[in-house]
């Protein structure tokens, strides 16, 4: 499994890309080593999370996914504006788990899950422009 990320728009956004099989260790690492420290600086306005077409399984139990979301929610000092997150997940399991995640982080993020990448990016561009008036770099 490969999980990569890059900060965008002067660290106001981040894009994650996943290929292969996503495990709890990798997902937890992405959030604890990258996302949580970013809360100390500028608010993170948007996230694009892309599951590659080869991702068909996620090795993360629902209880652990919920617990990770609770950590992120508690750690976020910028709850007032609810960051915008678009998740592209073509395959069934990542799509379903992403919808779970959407519910778990609803307090701090406006999340939508898409099966089409172009729809996800179009929605993200529109929402970020409407809410924050900043362009996204994807």
WOSUL-V421895 format. One record per residue. PHI is phi in degrees with one decimal (999 if undefined). Layout:
PHI
PHI
This chain:
999
-124.2
-123.6
-122.3
-148.2
-150.9
-79.3
-131.7
49.9
62.5
66.7
-91.3
-142.8
-146.1
-121.6
-107.0
-129.4
-120.2
-135.2
82.0
-102.1
-86.3
-105.2
-62.6
-62.5
-67.9
-64.9
-61.3
-62.1
-60.6
-83.1
-79.7
-92.9
-115.1
-72.5
-60.1
-62.4
-68.0
-65.9
-71.1
-104.1
-67.1
-60.7
-88.8
-85.2
-147.5
-135.5
-118.6
-115.8
-117.0
-88.8
-60.3
-63.3
-86.3
-86.6
-122.5
-135.5
-129.9
-94.1
-135.6
-61.8
-55.8
-61.0
-71.7
-62.2
-62.7
-65.1
-62.9
-63.0
-64.5
-64.1
-63.1
-63.0
-65.5
-77.9
-74.8
-83.2
-110.2
-71.6
-65.9
-107.0
47.3
-58.9
-101.7
-130.4
-113.6
-118.6
-102.4
-145.2
-72.4
-85.1
-59.4
-64.6
-62.1
-63.9
-64.5
-67.0
-66.6
-67.2
-59.9
-56.0
-53.6
-67.9
-69.5
-109.0
-56.9
-66.9
-116.7
-147.3
-94.2
-117.6
-128.6
-118.2
-130.2
-94.1
-114.5
-61.5
-63.4
-64.9
-61.4
-67.1
-62.5
-62.9
-60.9
-57.3
-64.6
-66.5
-66.3
-65.4
-65.8
-82.5
-122.8
56.7
-127.3
-78.6
-100.6
-105.4
-117.4
